[in-house]
Amino acid sequence: MGEEIRRATRASAHLVTGAGIALLCQIMAAFLAVTAILTVAVFGAGVLPETVLALRRLAGLERRRTAEWSGKPVPEAYEPLTGPLRERIRTAVTDPATRRDLIWGAAQIVYGIVLFSVALTLWPFALLVDFFWWGLAGRRCLLLPLITRLAELEAGWSRALLLPSPRARLSRRIEQLTVTRAEAVAAQGAELRRIERDLHDGAQANLVALSMRLGLARRLHASDPDAALRMLEQAQDQAETALTELRHVVRGIHPPILTDRGLVGAVRALAAGSGLEVAVDTGGAEDGPRAPAAVEAAAYFAVAEALTNAAKHSGSPRAAVELRRGPGRLWIRVRDEGHGGADERGGSGLVGLRRRIAALDGTVDVSSPAGGPTVIEVELPCAW
């Protein structure tokens, strides 16, 4: 019964805040009425955009409250209130999200107060009935769970009313994909320039030096065989250096170890060569079919970037890597116990990582408060 009381108490707190928001909606309704009158009278039209902004903030408060209760975020899709006054007024009036907020506000005034009143009425009966039903009969509580159901009902109604319309969600999705595509193109261009630079400064320079040494050895072969032999030995060293540079470039494009050992084996190899004590928890990620090559490569580079940052900047000798596979998803988590404070603006590593993951419609979440720990979570869509 103690657990049911705790749940009912949390639900009641949720309903109390819902009733408070309902009262704020009543105040907002009166303010909107005054604003409408002033707008019709023309001289108060400038107040309309600010009133709509206040309504958006109130709806945002309800979204956060609903997300906290349900554990699922409630997205928003507003058109920005920017530009000249005439444009702002037009946007405030024509934005479909404004109409949805108004409908929610009117409904919240009703169900916010009603559900809170029902819960308030239920409490004394619930304590009395469930005490005897649970204490004497030894059975599950009857009325206390109803209070939790009321909070779930309130959160469900708010979520349904505040979710953007399908058209708005589609528009937001198109904008997101447009940005993602542009970032993917930029990342691909940067990657091509990096490969070109590595080939020019590394393998190409070594191959040019190799060609020159072979030419000198050929000229010296008849007149000074010993010098020619030394030149050939240097040319062999130069060839090995060029091969090393080429292997480095290839690993930057698609690491061969991914093809040979798969993602789990490649991550274990990264952990072994990171210079840190890395605990790798695969959680059965090696079972079943492999992920597509592009997904494995993105996951590999994500782990590599996270471990490189941990080794360079965290100050901690330990890190942990987790891999999980789920329905249509691959989840990666890298954690170090360093001093935290990772800043994406301080370098291109995390920015490049985010772009690489976004190109596959994945997400990156970086948590690095001052004092640590630093946690990087990556989620990638994956058709197993």
N, C-alpha and C positions, 0 to 999 in steps of 0.2 A: 504493500500500500504506500510505503514511503516514496517509491519511484513514481507512482501515479500522482502523488501529491506534488512532487517536484515538476513533473510534466505539466500538470494543471496550473501550477504557479507560473511557470514560464509562459504558458498559453495565455494566462490572464494578463500578464505583463504586456504581451503582444496586443491583446484586445484593448487594454487601457491606452496604449499609444495609438491604436487605431481610432479609439474614440476621441483622443486629443486631436488627431489629424482631421477627423470629421468636423470638430469645432473650428479648426483652422479653415477647412473648406467652406464652412458657413460664412466666416469672415471674408474669405476670398470671393464668395458669391456676391456678397454685398458690395465689395470693392469693384467687382466686375460690372455690376449693375450701374454703379456711379460712373465708372469709366465709359460704359456704353452711352450713357446720357451725355457725358461731356464730349464724346466723339461725335455723336449726332449733332451736337451744338457747335462742332468744328473746332472751337478754341481749346478743347481738351484732347485733341487727337494725339498729341505727343505723349500722353500718358499710356496709351494702349500698348505699345511694345514693351514698356516696363512692367505693365500688369501681366502680360503674357509671360515675360521672363520670371516673374514671381510665381505664376502658376506652374511653370516648368520646374522651378526649384522645389515646390511643394510636391509635385508628382515624382521628382527625383528622390525626395525623402522617402516617399512610399515605396519606390522601387528598391531602395537600399534596405528598408525594413522588411519587405517581402523576401528579398534575396537572403537576408540574414536568417529568416525563419525557415525557408524552404531549402536553402543551400544551392539554389539555382539563380544565376544572375538574370535580371529583367532588362533587356537591352532597350535603348531609346534611339529614336531617329527623328531628330528635329532639323528643320531648315534653319541656317544661321540668321540671326536678326542683325544684319549688318547693312551698311550703306546709308544713303540719304533717308530722311524721315519717311518720305512717301513709300520707298521700297520696304522699309521696316514694317510699316503699317500693312502693306499688301501681304508681306510674308506672314505676319502675325495672324491675319484674317484667313488666308488661304491654306496655311499649313495644315494637312490632315491630322497631324499629331496634336494640334491645338484642340480640334474637335474631340479627339479621344480623351484628352486630359479633362475637358469640360464634362464629358459623359462620366468619366471616373469620379470627378469631384462631386457631381450630383448624386451618384450612387453611393459614394463613401459616406456622405451625410446620413444616408438611410441605414446601410448595413453596418457601418462603423458603430453607430449608437445602439442599434437593435441587438447586434451580437454581443456587445459589451453588457447590455442590460440583461440579456438572457444568461450570460455567464455569471453575472453578479447574483442573479436569482438562484442559480443552480448551486452555488457554493455551499450554503448551509445545509441544503438537502443532501448534497453529495457527501459531505463530511458525516452526516448522521446515518444515512442509509448505507454507505460503503463501509463505515466503521463496523456496523453490526453484520453486514453481508460478508465482509472479509474476515472480521475478527471472530465471529461466532460460527458462521457457516464454512469459513475457509475457502471461499470462492473468489473469483476475480471481481474487481470493482466494477460497478455498473454506471455510476453517474460521473465520476471524475474523468474518465476518458471522453465523455461528451464535451467537456470544456476544451480539451485538446482538439477535438473535431471542429469546434467552433472557430478556433484560431486557424486551423487548416482551411476551413471554408472561406474565412476572410482573406487569407493570403491567396487562395486560388482565384477568388473573384477579382482581387486587385491585379493579379498577374494577367488574367484574361483581358481586363479592360485597359491595362497600360502597355501591353505588348504592341509594337508597331504593326501597322497593317501589312499584309503580304506584299503589297506594291512597294511600301516604304522599305521593307526588308530586302526585297529584290533590288531596289535602287541602291541601298547601302552595300549590298553584296557586289553589285557591278562596280561601284566606286572602289571597294576594297580590292577586287580583282584587277582593276585598272592600275592601281598603285602597286600591287604586287607584281604585275607583269612588268611595269616600268623598272621596279627595283631588280627584278630578275634579269632584265636585259642589261641594266647597269652593272650588276654583279658579274654577269657573263663577260661583258666587255672588260671589266677589271681583271677577271681571271685570265682572259686571253692576253692582255697586256703583261700580266705577271709571267705567264708561260714564255712569251716572246722575250721578255727581259732576262729570264733565267737561262733561256737557250743562248741568247746573244752574249751575256756576260759570263756564262759558265761553259757549257758544252761547246759552243761555237768557238770561243777563244781557245779552248784546249785543243780542238780539232785543227785550228789554224796553226797553232804552235807545233802540233804533231806533224802536219804537212811540211812545215819549214824544216824540222829536224830530219825527217826522212829525206828531203831534198839535199840537205847538207851531208848526210851520211852517204848518199849516192855519189856526191862529188868527191868525197874523201876516201871512198872505197879503194880506189887504185893507188892514190898517193900516200895515204895514212890509214891503214886498216884498223889500227888500235883506236884512233880518234873516231873512225866510222862506227866501230863497235860501241864505244861510249855513247855516241849519238843515238844508236839504235836502242840501247838500254834506256836512255832518257825518253825516247819516243814511246817505248813500251809503258813507262810510268805515266806519260802524258795520256796514252790511250786508256789506261785504267782510271785515271782521274776523270776523263771525259765520260767513260761508262758510268762512273759514280754520279756525275752530274746529271746524266740522262735518267738514271734510276730515280734520282731525287725529283726530277720533273715529272716522271711517270707517276710516282707516288702522290704527287700533288694533284694529278688529274683523277686517277682512280687507283687506289692502293691495291697492288696485286694480292696482298694478304686477304683482302675481302673476297676475292674470287676463290682463293685456295682454302681458306678456313672459315669463311662466313663472318657475320657481324660479331657473334660472341667471341670467336677466336681472335678476331682483329682487336676487339676491345680489351681482351686479356693481354694481348701483346702491347697495346698502348699503355696499359696499367703497369706492365713489367718494365717498360722503358721510360717511364715518366720521371723517375728519380724520387718518387713518393711511395709511401706505404699505402697502396690502394686496395680496398676491399671491393671486389666485384660480385654483385648479386644479380644473377641473370633471371631468377624466378621462373625457370622453364622456358625462357625466350628462345632457346636453341631447339626446342621441340616443335615438330610440325614443319610445314613448308617455309622456305626462306622468303624474306621480303624482297620486293623488286630492287634492282640494282641501284636505282636513283635514291630510294629510301635508305638502303644500307649505307650508301656513300654519305648522305646527309647526316645520318646518325653517327657514323664514324668520325666525320669532321667536327661534329658538335662535341663529342666526347674528347677529341684531340684538343680542340680549342679550350674547353673547360679545364682539362688537366694541365695544359700549358700555362694558362692563367694562374691556376693554383700553385704550380711549381715556381712561377716567377714572382707572384705578388702576394700570395696569401700569408706566407711566413709559417705555415703549418706543415709538418712532415707527413700528414695523413690526409687521405681523401677517400671517398666512397662513390662507387658507380652502381646504379641500379638500372636494369633493363626489364621492361614488362611488355607483354603483348596482350592485346585484347581484341574484341570484335572490331575489325576495321581500323585499329590504332596500334601504334608503337610508341611507348612512353620511355623516356630516358631521364634520369635524375643524377646529377653530379653534385656532391656536397664536400666542402672542405671546412675545417674548423679554424680557419685563419682569422685575421683581424677585420675582414669584410671591407666595405667601402668601395666595391667595384662600381665603376662609372663608365657607361657606354660612350660617353663623350670623350673619355680619355684616350681612346684608341679605336682602331678600325676592326679589331678582332670580333667583339660581340656584335657590332653592327653588321659585319659580313656574315656572321653566323645567323643573325636574325633574317637577313635577306635570303640566305640559302634555304632556310627552313620555310620562310614565307612563300618561296617559289613553288614549294610542294604543298601549299595550303596548310602548313603546320603552324604551330605556335611556340613561342619561347617566353618563359617567365623567369626573370632574374630577381632574386631576393638576396641583398647583400647589405644588411644594416651595419652601421659602425660597430665594431667589436665582434662581428661575425655572428653566425656562420654565413658563408656564401653558398647559395643553392641555385642551381640552374636546372630548370625543368623544360624538357622539349617533348612535344607531342606531335606525331606525324600520322597523317592518314595513310592506311596501308591495306591493300587487298591481299589477304593471305591466300 
